[in-house]
Amino acid sequence: MTTALPAHRPIAIVLTVVLGLAALGSTGCASTPSAMEEEARVAQAKSHFEIGVDHLSRGRTALALRELLAAESLAPERAQIQYALGEAYLLKSLHEQAETHLLRAIELQPDYHDARLHLVVLYLQQERYAEAVQQSEVLIDDATFPGPWRALSNAGWAEYKLGDKTAARSHLELALEYSPHYWPAMLNLAILEAQEGHRPEAIALLGEILELHPGGSAAAEANYRLAEIYVSLGKRDRAVSHLLAAVEGSPNGRWGQKSEEYLKLLR
């Protein structure tokens, strides 16, 4: 996570499958034994593929892999199968296998935006930030890519991690020009603003994120980062209220747990 990636950073990635099943369809009316065999092969690959995608969408990743590998054995030249395998392995945190299949999908179909976007996610997860920037720029420069703000946000985060704050700010601000309410870019920019000492700007961005109701994990992170800023400003009560909100909204998540630990230090 298009698959959507949708993600601003690995901790916030949500992956879904949206694949072109028609691309695995019949080859047409068979008139010879070899044509009939080819049509049967493609039909069987499509069946395994569709079952695999269904498993993947329901969170049954191991079952999905079994079906998708069967589909690949029948039709290894299909970019959609390679992409789905890459996504499944990414969900399993099997990065080497995921990269192999995502790169193969892009090799077979260079304009496969979702595959390239997931490759960026993989590189972010592995802290391969320079490669994440490189692949994001391919998407940014592609006029047919329908969600440039996603690539811009990913590039901005990778540049921030590389220490290039000027480039990071440029890409994040441009992402928000394209999509003013794209909270992943807002969160990344808020982190940058806070690190550079621009507390009012960071507070405003984080507050706007909360107004968008982005979901448990993202809201918890925004609350946690607001608490950090308010502690630095000596506003302990406001910090505590945001930490409590983070714990309530995501009690078992990373940011909810971090907030619980922070509360213990403040009490």
ABEGO torsion letter per residue (X at the ends): XXBBBABABAAABBBBBBBBAAAABBAEBBABAAAAAAAAAAAAAAAAAAAAAAAAAAGBAAAAAAAAAAAAAABAABAAAAAAAAAAAAAAGBAAAAAAAAAAAAAABAABAAAAAAAAAAAAAAGBAAAAAAAAAAAAABAABABAAAAAAAAAAAAAAAGBAAAAAAAAAAAAAABAABAAAAAAAAAAAAAAGBAAAAAAAAAAAAAAGAEAAAAAAAAAAAAAAAAAAGBAAAAAAAAAAAAAABAABAAAAAAAAAAAAAX
